[in-house]
Every structure is written in C-alpha cells, then in structure tokens.
Amino acid sequence: MIRAKYSLAAFIVCMTVFVCISVLGLGNRGHASSKVVWEYKVTPVEQSGPEPTLNKLGADGWELVQVISNDQLNAYGGYFLFKRAK
C-alpha cells in the first residue's frame, strides 16, 4: 500500500514537471541557438560551359538553389544563385 502511494506521488511529480516544461516552453530553448544562418552567392552563367564553376563552388560547400535565365532577366546570359551555411 505504501509502495503504491509513492508510485502515485512519483507519477504526479513527473506529470507536473512535464506539463510545466510544455506550457513554459523550456524544452525548446536549445533550438534557438542551433538556427542555421545562410550566406548567398550570385555568379554569372559561363557560356563556354558551367561545369567547372559548379564543381568548384560545390567543393567549397555552396549549394545551387536557383538558375536565373536570360528570359527572366530580359538580357543576355543568366546567373546561378548559391547558398551555404555560415
């Protein structure tokens, strides 16, 4: 009987702590400091062949996220838009 009281009391304490953490948002504090900050790079598309530029920037950690074509710019050529974590 005494053991059941202690089990019930331990359960109530655990649930109280869980509810307090959930309501106050204490469990999410670590996520704010792990937010990713991005840096961006825009380079022109080389008419002779883009592979060397893409391979070099990829090796440096840059990820291609968009190709802006000459149709979108109403101009000759185009641009690559890259991003990487700072």
C-alpha positions in Angstrom: 0.0 0.0 0.0 2.8 2.4 0.9 4.6 1.5 -2.3 1.5 2.4 -4.3 1.4 5.8 -2.6 5.0 6.5 -3.6 4.4 5.3 -7.1 1.4 7.6 -7.4 3.3 10.5 -5.9 6.2 10.0 -8.3 3.8 9.8 -11.2 2.1 13.1 -10.2 5.5 14.8 -9.8 6.7 13.6 -13.2 3.4 14.8 -14.9 3.7 18.2 -13.2 7.2 18.7 -14.4 6.2 17.6 -17.9 3.3 20.0 -18.0 5.4 22.9 -16.7 8.1 22.3 -19.3 5.4 22.0 -22.1 3.5 25.1 -21.0 6.5 27.3 -20.4 8.4 26.1 -23.5 11.5 25.3 -21.6 12.1 22.3 -23.9 12.7 24.5 -27.0 15.4 26.7 -25.7 18.2 24.7 -27.3 16.6 25.1 -30.8 17.0 28.8 -30.9 20.8 28.6 -30.7 21.0 26.0 -33.4 19.3 28.2 -36.1 21.1 28.0 -39.4 22.4 31.2 -40.9 22.9 31.2 -44.7 25.2 33.2 -46.9 24.4 33.6 -50.6 26.5 34.0 -53.8 25.3 35.0 -57.3 27.6 34.2 -60.3 27.1 34.6 -64.0 26.5 31.5 -66.1 29.5 30.9 -68.3 28.6 30.5 -71.9 31.6 28.1 -72.6 30.3 25.6 -70.0 29.2 25.9 -66.4 30.6 22.6 -65.1 34.0 24.0 -63.8 32.2 26.7 -61.8 29.6 24.4 -60.4 32.2 21.8 -59.4 34.5 24.4 -57.7 31.7 26.0 -55.8 30.2 22.7 -54.8 33.6 21.6 -53.4 33.6 24.8 -51.4 30.2 23.9 -49.8 28.0 26.0 -52.0 24.6 24.5 -53.0 22.9 25.6 -56.2 19.4 26.8 -55.4 18.2 28.6 -58.5 19.2 29.4 -62.1 18.0 32.8 -63.3 17.8 32.6 -67.1 18.2 35.3 -69.7 14.4 35.1 -70.3 13.8 36.1 -66.7 16.3 39.0 -66.9 15.5 40.1 -70.5 19.2 40.2 -71.0 22.0 38.0 -72.5 23.2 35.2 -70.3 22.0 34.2 -66.8 23.0 33.7 -63.2 23.4 30.9 -60.7 22.2 31.5 -57.1 24.0 29.5 -54.4 23.7 29.2 -50.7 25.7 27.6 -47.8 25.7 27.6 -44.1 27.9 30.3 -42.5 
